[in-house]
Amino acid sequence: MSFSLKVNGKSVTVDVPPDMPLLWVLRDVLDLKGTKYGCGIAQCGACTVHLKGVPVRSCSMPISSMQGMEITTIEGLSADGTHPVQQAWQEIDVPQCGYCQAGQIMVAASLVAQKKNPSDADIDAAMTNICRCGTYNRIRKAVHRAAALGGAPATKAHGATDDEQMEATR
């Protein structure tokens, strides 16, 4: 079956089974390898992407539910790595092994777009992705630094309405 969606600002059509998870469409069909497979049950967050600006776990989202949706992967966050979250991650030297960091960055980008000066409690509540290396203190520090650098564009990406925003999180 064919499905049309917008990935990183570009319209694409993919011919895949309707139950194929978005993660595998991104990695295997569109060759966007930044989004990682971690657990396959939407628990770890390594596969986090933005759906209309909202962080979602792509491993559990069938492509059939993505028709016409706007998705941003880590590759689409910034063409040259100058997004404030990416800058903060480098400045603070957050990653240890780095495997989970694309998903962590995607959640952090959404958080600093929503809250210009997030508290530690805000960060702890939003940053539910798992890091096997335990770099949580550096992640928290980098989120604060990203907010200080100017955060990110509004999370209502591409003009999503409040209702669309809520629907994207379901």
OpenMM code with the backbone's topology and positions (N, CA, C; nanometers):
from openmm import Vec3, app, unit

residues = "MET SER PHE SER LEU LYS VAL ASN GLY LYS SER VAL THR VAL ASP VAL PRO PRO ASP MET PRO LEU LEU TRP VAL LEU ARG ASP VAL LEU ASP LEU LYS GLY THR LYS TYR GLY CYS GLY ILE ALA GLN CYS GLY ALA CYS THR VAL HIS LEU LYS GLY VAL PRO VAL ARG SER CYS SER MET PRO ILE SER SER MET GLN GLY MET GLU ILE THR THR ILE GLU GLY LEU SER ALA ASP GLY THR HIS PRO VAL GLN GLN ALA TRP GLN GLU ILE ASP VAL PRO GLN CYS GLY TYR CYS GLN ALA GLY GLN ILE MET VAL ALA ALA SER LEU VAL ALA GLN LYS LYS ASN PRO SER ASP ALA ASP ILE ASP ALA ALA MET THR ASN ILE CYS ARG CYS GLY THR TYR ASN ARG ILE ARG LYS ALA VAL HIS ARG ALA ALA ALA LEU GLY GLY ALA PRO ALA THR LYS ALA HIS GLY ALA THR ASP ASP GLU GLN MET GLU ALA THR ARG".split()
positions = [
    Vec3(0.0834, -0.1183, 0.0000),
    Vec3(0.0000, 0.0000, 0.0000),
    Vec3(0.0872, 0.1237, 0.0000),
    Vec3(0.0364, 0.2310, -0.0581),
    Vec3(0.1101, 0.3568, -0.0620),
    Vec3(0.0579, 0.4527, 0.0440),
    Vec3(0.1521, 0.5202, 0.1086),
    Vec3(0.1194, 0.6198, 0.2106),
    Vec3(0.2002, 0.7447, 0.1829),
    Vec3(0.1330, 0.8604, 0.1926),
    Vec3(0.1997, 0.9887, 0.1709),
    Vec3(0.2109, 1.0615, 0.3038),
    Vec3(0.3279, 1.1171, 0.3269),
    Vec3(0.3522, 1.1943, 0.4478),
    Vec3(0.4610, 1.2957, 0.4184),
    Vec3(0.4846, 1.3825, 0.5139),
    Vec3(0.5909, 1.4809, 0.4999),
    Vec3(0.6950, 1.4498, 0.6060),
    Vec3(0.8180, 1.4266, 0.5625),
    Vec3(0.9278, 1.3941, 0.6531),
    Vec3(1.0356, 1.5002, 0.6373),
    Vec3(1.0662, 1.5665, 0.7475),
    Vec3(1.1676, 1.6722, 0.7478),
    Vec3(1.1400, 1.7773, 0.6412),
    Vec3(1.0113, 1.8102, 0.6262),
    Vec3(0.9706, 1.9150, 0.5337),
    Vec3(0.9543, 1.8717, 0.3893),
    Vec3(0.9804, 1.7455, 0.3580),
    Vec3(0.9694, 1.6967, 0.2208),
    Vec3(0.8562, 1.5958, 0.2087),
    Vec3(0.7762, 1.6108, 0.1052),
    Vec3(0.6682, 1.5150, 0.0797),
    Vec3(0.7275, 1.3854, 0.0257),
    Vec3(0.6841, 1.2749, 0.0844),
    Vec3(0.7295, 1.1436, 0.0405),
    Vec3(0.6098, 1.0501, 0.0303),
    Vec3(0.6223, 0.9528, -0.0569),
    Vec3(0.5238, 0.8453, -0.0681),
    Vec3(0.6011, 0.7151, -0.0541),
    Vec3(0.5507, 0.6285, 0.0312),
    Vec3(0.6159, 0.5000, 0.0535),
    Vec3(0.5168, 0.3886, 0.0234),
    Vec3(0.5672, 0.2816, -0.0312),
    Vec3(0.4848, 0.1648, -0.0617),
    Vec3(0.5289, 0.0530, 0.0321),
    Vec3(0.4560, 0.0386, 0.1416),
    Vec3(0.4920, -0.0559, 0.2476),
    Vec3(0.3656, -0.1184, 0.3059),
    Vec3(0.3802, -0.2274, 0.3795),
    Vec3(0.2637, -0.2854, 0.4473),
    Vec3(0.2057, -0.1860, 0.5488),
    Vec3(0.0743, -0.1818, 0.5638),
    Vec3(0.0113, -0.0834, 0.6525),
    Vec3(0.0496, -0.0985, 0.7998),
    Vec3(0.0929, -0.2174, 0.8411),
    Vec3(0.1290, -0.2366, 0.9818),
    Vec3(0.2780, -0.2120, 1.0097),
    Vec3(0.3537, -0.1720, 0.9072),
    Vec3(0.4964, -0.1446, 0.9280),
    Vec3(0.5113, -0.0229, 1.0194),
    Vec3(0.5907, -0.0357, 1.1267),
    Vec3(0.6099, 0.0786, 1.2160),
    Vec3(0.6824, 0.1944, 1.1453),
    Vec3(0.6457, 0.3148, 1.1821),
    Vec3(0.7090, 0.4343, 1.1272),
    Vec3(0.8610, 0.4266, 1.1392),
    Vec3(0.9121, 0.3746, 1.2496),
    Vec3(1.0564, 0.3615, 1.2695),
    Vec3(1.1226, 0.2923, 1.1512),
    Vec3(1.0653, 0.1807, 1.1076),
    Vec3(1.1277, 0.1032, 1.0005),
    Vec3(1.1097, 0.1703, 0.8651),
    Vec3(1.0018, 0.2449, 0.8482),
    Vec3(0.9861, 0.3232, 0.7255),
    Vec3(1.0975, 0.4272, 0.7193),
    Vec3(1.1197, 0.4963, 0.8311),
    Vec3(1.2251, 0.5989, 0.8351),
    Vec3(1.3625, 0.5379, 0.8085),
    Vec3(1.3950, 0.4309, 0.8792),
    Vec3(1.5295, 0.3728, 0.8706),
    Vec3(1.5521, 0.2925, 0.7425),
    Vec3(1.4600, 0.2026, 0.7115),
    Vec3(1.4844, 0.1074, 0.6036),
    Vec3(1.4358, 0.1540, 0.4666),
    Vec3(1.3323, 0.2347, 0.4645),
    Vec3(1.2781, 0.2785, 0.3355),
    Vec3(1.3337, 0.4164, 0.2986),
    Vec3(1.3351, 0.5092, 0.3941),
    Vec3(1.3810, 0.6452, 0.3655),
    Vec3(1.5287, 0.6662, 0.3982),
    Vec3(1.5940, 0.5655, 0.4539),
    Vec3(1.7368, 0.5676, 0.4852),
    Vec3(1.7767, 0.6794, 0.5815),
    Vec3(1.6891, 0.7084, 0.6774),
    Vec3(1.7175, 0.8062, 0.7827),
    Vec3(1.7574, 0.7269, 0.9071),
    Vec3(1.8851, 0.7085, 0.9265),
    Vec3(1.9370, 0.6179, 1.0293),
    Vec3(1.9538, 0.6820, 1.1665),
    Vec3(1.9277, 0.8119, 1.1817),
    Vec3(1.9450, 0.8781, 1.3111),
    Vec3(1.8476, 0.8303, 1.4168),
    Vec3(1.7271, 0.7962, 1.3767),
    Vec3(1.6267, 0.7442, 1.4692),
    Vec3(1.6614, 0.5987, 1.4967),
    Vec3(1.6761, 0.5641, 1.6231),
    Vec3(1.7270, 0.4317, 1.6603),
    Vec3(1.6174, 0.3378, 1.7082),
    Vec3(1.6438, 0.2084, 1.6898),
    Vec3(1.5612, 0.1029, 1.7490),
    Vec3(1.6204, 0.0711, 1.8857),
    Vec3(1.5358, 0.0727, 1.9878),
    Vec3(1.5831, 0.0374, 2.1213),
    Vec3(1.5113, -0.0837, 2.1763),
    Vec3(1.3809, -0.0709, 2.1943),
    Vec3(1.3066, -0.1777, 2.2612),
    Vec3(1.1922, -0.2344, 2.1770),
    Vec3(1.1376, -0.1556, 2.0870),
    Vec3(1.0269, -0.2010, 2.0039),
    Vec3(0.8911, -0.1976, 2.0709),
    Vec3(0.8849, -0.1497, 2.1971),
    Vec3(0.7570, -0.1442, 2.2688),
    Vec3(0.7288, -0.0049, 2.3249),
    Vec3(0.7922, 0.0964, 2.2670),
    Vec3(0.7689, 0.2373, 2.3024),
    Vec3(0.8026, 0.2703, 2.4471),
    Vec3(0.8989, 0.2007, 2.5042),
    Vec3(0.9366, 0.2272, 2.6429),
    Vec3(1.0649, 0.3089, 2.6554),
    Vec3(1.1642, 0.2826, 2.5719),
    Vec3(1.2963, 0.3430, 2.5939),
    Vec3(1.3107, 0.4824, 2.5341),
    Vec3(1.2455, 0.5092, 2.4225),
    Vec3(1.2505, 0.6419, 2.3618),
    Vec3(1.3598, 0.6632, 2.2598),
    Vec3(1.4418, 0.5636, 2.2300),
    Vec3(1.5481, 0.5804, 2.1307),
    Vec3(1.4908, 0.6157, 1.9936),
    Vec3(1.3667, 0.5792, 1.9685),
    Vec3(1.3029, 0.5993, 1.8387),
    Vec3(1.2203, 0.7272, 1.8306),
    Vec3(1.2393, 0.8187, 1.9244),
    Vec3(1.1556, 0.9383, 1.9313),
    Vec3(1.1758, 1.0291, 1.8111),
    Vec3(1.0633, 1.0709, 1.7530),
    Vec3(1.0585, 1.1694, 1.6451),
    Vec3(0.9484, 1.2690, 1.6823),
    Vec3(0.9375, 1.3757, 1.6067),
    Vec3(0.8276, 1.4705, 1.6276),
    Vec3(0.7177, 1.4430, 1.5267),
    Vec3(0.5962, 1.4371, 1.5757),
    Vec3(0.4768, 1.4285, 1.4925),
    Vec3(0.4024, 1.5587, 1.5153),
    Vec3(0.4042, 1.6455, 1.4138),
    Vec3(0.3480, 1.7799, 1.4281),
    Vec3(0.4094, 1.8516, 1.5475),
    Vec3(0.5378, 1.8298, 1.5714),
    Vec3(0.6089, 1.8980, 1.6785),
    Vec3(0.6041, 1.8305, 1.8135),
    Vec3(0.5272, 1.7246, 1.8259),
    Vec3(0.5121, 1.6539, 1.9524),
    Vec3(0.5999, 1.5282, 1.9504),
    Vec3(0.6792, 1.5054, 2.0557),
    Vec3(0.7620, 1.3845, 2.0555),
    Vec3(0.6771, 1.2587, 2.0696),
    Vec3(0.7026, 1.1629, 1.9799),
    Vec3(0.6318, 1.0347, 1.9816),
    Vec3(0.7328, 0.9234, 1.9578),
    Vec3(0.6981, 0.8055, 2.0002),
    Vec3(0.7845, 0.6880, 1.9842),
    Vec3(0.7451, 0.6159, 1.8561),
    Vec3(0.8313, 0.6234, 1.7582),
    Vec3(0.7981, 0.5766, 1.6234),
    Vec3(0.7925, 0.4251, 1.6089),
    Vec3(0.8471, 0.3510, 1.7044),
    Vec3(0.8480, 0.2050, 1.6912),
    Vec3(0.7100, 0.1435, 1.7064),
    Vec3(0.6181, 0.2164, 1.7661),
    Vec3(0.4852, 0.1602, 1.7922),
    Vec3(0.3755, 0.2260, 1.7081),
    Vec3(0.4144, 0.3052, 1.6097),
    Vec3(0.3159, 0.3770, 1.5278),
    Vec3(0.3113, 0.3162, 1.3883),
    Vec3(0.2034, 0.2456, 1.3546),
    Vec3(0.1944, 0.1877, 1.2201),
    Vec3(0.1871, 0.2982, 1.1144),
    Vec3(0.2518, 0.2750, 1.0037),
    Vec3(0.2540, 0.3740, 0.8965),
    Vec3(0.1122, 0.4075, 0.8502),
    Vec3(0.0196, 0.3147, 0.8631),
    Vec3(-0.1187, 0.3411, 0.8212),
    Vec3(-0.1811, 0.4566, 0.8991),
    Vec3(-0.1317, 0.4855, 1.0199),
    Vec3(-0.1851, 0.5970, 1.0982),
    Vec3(-0.1110, 0.7277, 1.0697),
    Vec3(-0.0153, 0.7247, 0.9785),
    Vec3(0.0681, 0.8410, 0.9490),
    Vec3(0.0297, 0.9130, 0.8198),
    Vec3(-0.0712, 0.8635, 0.7501),
    Vec3(-0.1114, 0.9225, 0.6225),
    Vec3(-0.1282, 1.0740, 0.6373),
    Vec3(-0.0538, 1.1505, 0.5576),
    Vec3(-0.0651, 1.2962, 0.5562),
    Vec3(0.0018, 1.3674, 0.6725),
    Vec3(0.0643, 1.2948, 0.7630),
    Vec3(0.1253, 1.3552, 0.8819),
    Vec3(0.2589, 1.4211, 0.8492),
    Vec3(0.2984, 1.5114, 0.9389),
    Vec3(0.4263, 1.5809, 0.9276),
    Vec3(0.5187, 1.5304, 1.0376),
    Vec3(0.6293, 1.4699, 0.9959),
    Vec3(0.7224, 1.4064, 1.0884),
    Vec3(0.8579, 1.4749, 1.0765),
    Vec3(0.9210, 1.4976, 1.1910),
    Vec3(1.0568, 1.5494, 1.1927),
    Vec3(1.1437, 1.4497, 1.2674),
    Vec3(1.2538, 1.4107, 1.2031),
    Vec3(1.3506, 1.3216, 1.2656),
    Vec3(1.4689, 1.4055, 1.3131),
    Vec3(1.5639, 1.3417, 1.3785),
    Vec3(1.6838, 1.4122, 1.4233),
    Vec3(1.7546, 1.4776, 1.3045),
    Vec3(1.7497, 1.4153, 1.1873),
    Vec3(1.8120, 1.4737, 1.0685),
    Vec3(1.7444, 1.6038, 1.0267),
    Vec3(1.6162, 1.6182, 1.0588),
    Vec3(1.5412, 1.7370, 1.0195),
    Vec3(1.5381, 1.8457, 1.1248),
    Vec3(1.5924, 1.8179, 1.2418),
    Vec3(1.5905, 1.9182, 1.3484),
    Vec3(1.6726, 2.0394, 1.3081),
    Vec3(1.7875, 2.0168, 1.2479),
    Vec3(1.8739, 2.1238, 1.1998),
    Vec3(1.9659, 2.0654, 1.0931),
    Vec3(1.9709, 2.1306, 0.9800),
    Vec3(2.0533, 2.0805, 0.8700),
    Vec3(2.2025, 2.0823, 0.9029),
    Vec3(2.2423, 2.1744, 0.9916),
    Vec3(2.3853, 2.1904, 1.0201),
    Vec3(2.4214, 2.1732, 1.1679),
    Vec3(2.3302, 2.1178, 1.2465),
    Vec3(2.3598, 2.0926, 1.3878),
    Vec3(2.3598, 2.2161, 1.4755),
    Vec3(2.2940, 2.3223, 1.4309),
    Vec3(2.2951, 2.4466, 1.5083),
    Vec3(2.1689, 2.4699, 1.5899),
    Vec3(2.0836, 2.3717, 1.5984),
    Vec3(1.9666, 2.3844, 1.6857),
    Vec3(2.0183, 2.4045, 1.8283),
    Vec3(1.9569, 2.4910, 1.9081),
    Vec3(2.0056, 2.5154, 2.0444),
    Vec3(2.0244, 2.3894, 2.1285),
    Vec3(1.9385, 2.2900, 2.1118),
    Vec3(1.9552, 2.1657, 2.1881),
    Vec3(2.0793, 2.0914, 2.1412),
    Vec3(2.1006, 2.0858, 2.0126),
    Vec3(2.2207, 2.0193, 1.9613),
    Vec3(2.3472, 2.0919, 2.0077),
    Vec3(2.3435, 2.2237, 2.0058),
    Vec3(2.4580, 2.3017, 2.0534),
    Vec3(2.4846, 2.2737, 2.2009),
    Vec3(2.3781, 2.2736, 2.2810),
    Vec3(2.3938, 2.2484, 2.4250),
    Vec3(2.4471, 2.1081, 2.4500),
    Vec3(2.3981, 2.0103, 2.3741),
    Vec3(2.4443, 1.8720, 2.3908),
    Vec3(2.5952, 1.8630, 2.3672),
    Vec3(2.6428, 1.9335, 2.2653),
    Vec3(2.7862, 1.9325, 2.2362),
    Vec3(2.8642, 2.0077, 2.3426),
    Vec3(2.8135, 2.1232, 2.3818),
    Vec3(2.8822, 2.2063, 2.4805),
    Vec3(2.8966, 2.1344, 2.6147),
    Vec3(2.7913, 2.0662, 2.6573),
    Vec3(2.7902, 1.9971, 2.7864),
    Vec3(2.8544, 1.8587, 2.7744),
    Vec3(2.8742, 1.8108, 2.6534),
    Vec3(2.9317, 1.6790, 2.6275),
    Vec3(2.8454, 1.5695, 2.6906),
    Vec3(2.7180, 1.5719, 2.6537),
    Vec3(2.6183, 1.4833, 2.7149),
    Vec3(2.6412, 1.3353, 2.6876),
    Vec3(2.6603, 1.2944, 2.5617),
    Vec3(2.6609, 1.1506, 2.5345),
    Vec3(2.7788, 1.0761, 2.5941),
    Vec3(2.7505, 0.9541, 2.6329),
    Vec3(2.8587, 0.8626, 2.6666),
    Vec3(2.8663, 0.7664, 2.5483),
    Vec3(2.7753, 0.6710, 2.5390),
    Vec3(2.7772, 0.5842, 2.4205),
    Vec3(2.7058, 0.6516, 2.3041),
    Vec3(2.6059, 0.7357, 2.3336),
    Vec3(2.5374, 0.8129, 2.2314),
    Vec3(2.4172, 0.7472, 2.1679),
    Vec3(2.3924, 0.6203, 2.1954),
    Vec3(2.2863, 0.5487, 2.1251),
    Vec3(2.1492, 0.6149, 2.1425),
    Vec3(2.1167, 0.6561, 2.2623),
    Vec3(1.9835, 0.7105, 2.2903),
    Vec3(1.9721, 0.8596, 2.2615),
    Vec3(2.0819, 0.9239, 2.2271),
    Vec3(2.0836, 1.0698, 2.2267),
    Vec3(1.9944, 1.1350, 2.1226),
    Vec3(1.9745, 1.0764, 2.0066),
    Vec3(1.8840, 1.1366, 1.9089),
    Vec3(1.7434, 1.1485, 1.9683),
    Vec3(1.6979, 1.0426, 2.0325),
    Vec3(1.5660, 1.0469, 2.0967),
    Vec3(1.5622, 1.1464, 2.2114),
    Vec3(1.6684, 1.1508, 2.2901),
    Vec3(1.6751, 1.2466, 2.4008),
    Vec3(1.6674, 1.3902, 2.3468),
    Vec3(1.7423, 1.4175, 2.2417),
    Vec3(1.7450, 1.5515, 2.1821),
    Vec3(1.6078, 1.5899, 2.1292),
    Vec3(1.5379, 1.4959, 2.0677),
    Vec3(1.4049, 1.5268, 2.0139),
    Vec3(1.3067, 1.5625, 2.1254),
    Vec3(1.3134, 1.4921, 2.2377),
    Vec3(1.2256, 1.5257, 2.3504),
    Vec3(1.2652, 1.6614, 2.4070),
    Vec3(1.3944, 1.6845, 2.4242),
    Vec3(1.4421, 1.8115, 2.4795),
    Vec3(1.4028, 1.9291, 2.3904),
    Vec3(1.4105, 1.9119, 2.2589),
    Vec3(1.3737, 2.0189, 2.1660),
    Vec3(1.2270, 2.0567, 2.1821),
    Vec3(1.1421, 1.9582, 2.1991),
    Vec3(1.0009, 1.9856, 2.2203),
    Vec3(0.9788, 2.0558, 2.3543),
    Vec3(1.0489, 2.0094, 2.4570),
    Vec3(1.0337, 2.0697, 2.5898),
    Vec3(1.0728, 2.2167, 2.5890),
    Vec3(1.1889, 2.2508, 2.5339),
    Vec3(1.2320, 2.3909, 2.5385),
    Vec3(1.1505, 2.4786, 2.4441),
    Vec3(1.0819, 2.4177, 2.3479),
    Vec3(0.9897, 2.4942, 2.2647),
    Vec3(0.8629, 2.5287, 2.3430),
    Vec3(0.8228, 2.4386, 2.4332),
    Vec3(0.7021, 2.4601, 2.5127),
    Vec3(0.7284, 2.5459, 2.6356),
    Vec3(0.8416, 2.5260, 2.6998),
    Vec3(0.8753, 2.5961, 2.8241),
    Vec3(1.0087, 2.6659, 2.8044),
    Vec3(1.0044, 2.7970, 2.8029),
    Vec3(1.1245, 2.8743, 2.7745),
    Vec3(1.2289, 2.8641, 2.8847),
    Vec3(1.1873, 2.8333, 3.0071),
    Vec3(1.2803, 2.8209, 3.1192),
    Vec3(1.2358, 2.7036, 3.2067),
    Vec3(1.2542, 2.5800, 3.1589),
    Vec3(1.2027, 2.4644, 3.2331),
    Vec3(1.2770, 2.4438, 3.3657),
    Vec3(1.2011, 2.4048, 3.4656),
    Vec3(1.2586, 2.3721, 3.5964),
    Vec3(1.3144, 2.2297, 3.5917),
    Vec3(1.3881, 2.1925, 3.6943),
    Vec3(1.4345, 2.0539, 3.7031),
    Vec3(1.3163, 1.9573, 3.7017),
    Vec3(1.2084, 1.9947, 3.7700),
    Vec3(1.0895, 1.9089, 3.7732),
    Vec3(1.0282, 1.8953, 3.6338),
    Vec3(1.0240, 2.0061, 3.5574),
    Vec3(0.9724, 2.0007, 3.4205),
    Vec3(1.0576, 1.9062, 3.3358),
    Vec3(1.1890, 1.9182, 3.3507),
    Vec3(1.2811, 1.8350, 3.2737),
    Vec3(1.2649, 1.6885, 3.3119),
    Vec3(1.2592, 1.6608, 3.4403),
    Vec3(1.2438, 1.5221, 3.4854),
    Vec3(1.1129, 1.4617, 3.4361),
    Vec3(1.0062, 1.5427, 3.4327),
    Vec3(0.8761, 1.4929, 3.3871),
    Vec3(0.8759, 1.4667, 3.2366),
    Vec3(0.9435, 1.5508, 3.1599),
    Vec3(0.9414, 1.5381, 3.0143),
    Vec3(1.0407, 1.4347, 2.9628),
    Vec3(1.1561, 1.4285, 3.0235),
    Vec3(1.2650, 1.3456, 2.9729),
    Vec3(1.2521, 1.2028, 3.0269),
    Vec3(1.1592, 1.1282, 2.9672),
    Vec3(1.1317, 0.9921, 3.0142),
    Vec3(1.2077, 0.8865, 2.9343),
    Vec3(1.2867, 0.9296, 2.8380),
    Vec3(1.3673, 0.8346, 2.7611),
    Vec3(1.4731, 0.7723, 2.8518),
    Vec3(1.5073, 0.6493, 2.8214),
    Vec3(1.6056, 0.5767, 2.9025),
    Vec3(1.7450, 0.5940, 2.8430),
    Vec3(1.8410, 0.6186, 2.9323),
    Vec3(1.9818, 0.6264, 2.8936),
    Vec3(2.0554, 0.5184, 2.9716),
    Vec3(2.1042, 0.4164, 2.9010),
    Vec3(2.1751, 0.3063, 2.9688),
    Vec3(2.3004, 0.3546, 3.0404),
    Vec3(2.3615, 0.4591, 2.9878),
    Vec3(2.4866, 0.5095, 3.0462),
    Vec3(2.4625, 0.6004, 3.1666),
    Vec3(2.3384, 0.6425, 3.1862),
    Vec3(2.3040, 0.7230, 3.3037),
    Vec3(2.3527, 0.8663, 3.2979),
    Vec3(2.3469, 0.9282, 3.1817),
    Vec3(2.3935, 1.0672, 3.1697),
    Vec3(2.2838, 1.1684, 3.2052),
    Vec3(2.1937, 1.1298, 3.2913),
    Vec3(2.0775, 1.2137, 3.3223),
    Vec3(2.1154, 1.3508, 3.3775),
    Vec3(2.2184, 1.3610, 3.4591),
    Vec3(2.2579, 1.4918, 3.5120),
    Vec3(2.3077, 1.5829, 3.4004),
    Vec3(2.3835, 1.5277, 3.3062),
    Vec3(2.4292, 1.6089, 3.1921),
    Vec3(2.3134, 1.6429, 3.0999),
    Vec3(2.2182, 1.5515, 3.0847),
    Vec3(2.0999, 1.5801, 3.0034),
    Vec3(2.0253, 1.6976, 3.0638),
    Vec3(2.0014, 1.6944, 3.1926),
    Vec3(1.9303, 1.8037, 3.2599),
    Vec3(2.0059, 1.9355, 3.2411),
    Vec3(2.1369, 1.9326, 3.2599),
    Vec3(2.2189, 2.0530, 3.2445),
    Vec3(2.2104, 2.1061, 3.1006),
    Vec3(2.2122, 2.0161, 3.0033),
    Vec3(2.2051, 2.0567, 2.8627),
    Vec3(2.0683, 2.1146, 2.8276),
    Vec3(1.9612, 2.0622, 2.8862),
    Vec3(1.8284, 2.1185, 2.8605),
    Vec3(1.8231, 2.2623, 2.9134),
    Vec3(1.8767, 2.2841, 3.0324),
    Vec3(1.8829, 2.4212, 3.0852),
    Vec3(1.9657, 2.5102, 2.9930),
    Vec3(2.0766, 2.4594, 2.9439),
    Vec3(2.1635, 2.5372, 2.8548),
    Vec3(2.0925, 2.5668, 2.7233),
    Vec3(2.0217, 2.4688, 2.6683),
    Vec3(1.9475, 2.4895, 2.5431),
    Vec3(1.8423, 2.5988, 2.5606),
    Vec3(1.7742, 2.5980, 2.6742),
    Vec3(1.6747, 2.7023, 2.7015),
    Vec3(1.7425, 2.8391, 2.7065),
    Vec3(1.8593, 2.8460, 2.7676),
    Vec3(1.9331, 2.9718, 2.7756),
    Vec3(1.9804, 3.0182, 2.6372),
    Vec3(2.0060, 2.9232, 2.5484),
    Vec3(2.0501, 2.9561, 2.4127),
    Vec3(1.9348, 3.0006, 2.3223),
    Vec3(1.8146, 2.9910, 2.3714),
    Vec3(1.7011, 3.0368, 2.2916),
    Vec3(1.5984, 2.9323, 2.2603),
    Vec3(1.6149, 2.8138, 2.3141),
    Vec3(1.5124, 2.7108, 2.2977),
    Vec3(1.4978, 2.6615, 2.1565),
    Vec3(1.3752, 2.6628, 2.1074),
    Vec3(1.3465, 2.6041, 1.9770),
    Vec3(1.2211, 2.6661, 1.9198),
    Vec3(1.1939, 2.6402, 1.7930),
    Vec3(1.0686, 2.6867, 1.7340),
    Vec3(0.9492, 2.6288, 1.8091),
    Vec3(0.8369, 2.6942, 1.7993),
    Vec3(0.7147, 2.6482, 1.8659),
    Vec3(0.6845, 2.5042, 1.8278),
    Vec3(0.6316, 2.4277, 1.9232),
    Vec3(0.6053, 2.2866, 1.8969),
    Vec3(0.4841, 2.2650, 1.8093),
    Vec3(0.4045, 2.3659, 1.7905),
    Vec3(0.2931, 2.3494, 1.6982),
    Vec3(0.3474, 2.3648, 1.5573),
    Vec3(0.4291, 2.2696, 1.5214),
    Vec3(0.4963, 2.2733, 1.3928),
    Vec3(0.3964, 2.2728, 1.2791),
    Vec3(0.4290, 2.3454, 1.1766),
    Vec3(0.3517, 2.3463, 1.0538),
    Vec3(0.2067, 2.3847, 1.0772),
    Vec3(0.1805, 2.4701, 1.1771),
    Vec3(0.0476, 2.5243, 1.1991),
    Vec3(-0.0525, 2.4299, 1.2609),
    Vec3(-0.0092, 2.3320, 1.3360),
    Vec3(-0.1028, 2.2383, 1.3990),
    Vec3(-0.1939, 2.3122, 1.4958),
    Vec3(-0.3210, 2.2776, 1.4930),
    Vec3(-0.4151, 2.3359, 1.5878),
    Vec3(-0.4009, 2.2667, 1.7228),
    Vec3(-0.4634, 2.3228, 1.8274),
    Vec3(-0.4594, 2.2593, 1.9587),
    Vec3(-0.5175, 2.1185, 1.9530),
    Vec3(-0.6274, 2.1001, 1.8765),
    Vec3(-0.6877, 1.9666, 1.8648),
    Vec3(-0.5923, 1.8701, 1.7954),
    Vec3(-0.5253, 1.9161, 1.6907),
    Vec3(-0.4291, 1.8306, 1.6216),
    Vec3(-0.3123, 1.7965, 1.7138),
    Vec3(-0.2729, 1.8955, 1.7925),
    Vec3(-0.1629, 1.8748, 1.8865),
    Vec3(-0.2000, 1.7654, 1.9868),
    Vec3(-0.3201, 1.7692, 2.0385),
    Vec3(-0.3653, 1.6668, 2.1330),
    Vec3(-0.3747, 1.5308, 2.0641),
    Vec3(-0.4263, 1.5293, 1.9435),
    Vec3(-0.4398, 1.4039, 1.8694),
    Vec3(-0.3037, 1.3409, 1.8425),
    Vec3(-0.2052, 1.4246, 1.8160),
    Vec3(-0.0707, 1.3725, 1.7870),
    Vec3(-0.0089, 1.3028, 1.9065),
    Vec3(-0.0520, 1.3358, 2.0260),
    Vec3(0.0058, 1.2749, 2.1446),
    Vec3(-0.0632, 1.1449, 2.1844),
    Vec3(-0.1709, 1.1113, 2.1173),
    Vec3(-0.2451, 0.9892, 2.1515),
    Vec3(-0.1850, 0.8676, 2.0875),
] * unit.nanometer
topology = app.Topology()
chain = topology.addChain("A")
for resn in residues:
    res = topology.addResidue(resn, chain)
    for name in ("N", "CA", "C"):
        topology.addAtom(name, app.Element.getBySymbol(name[0]), res)
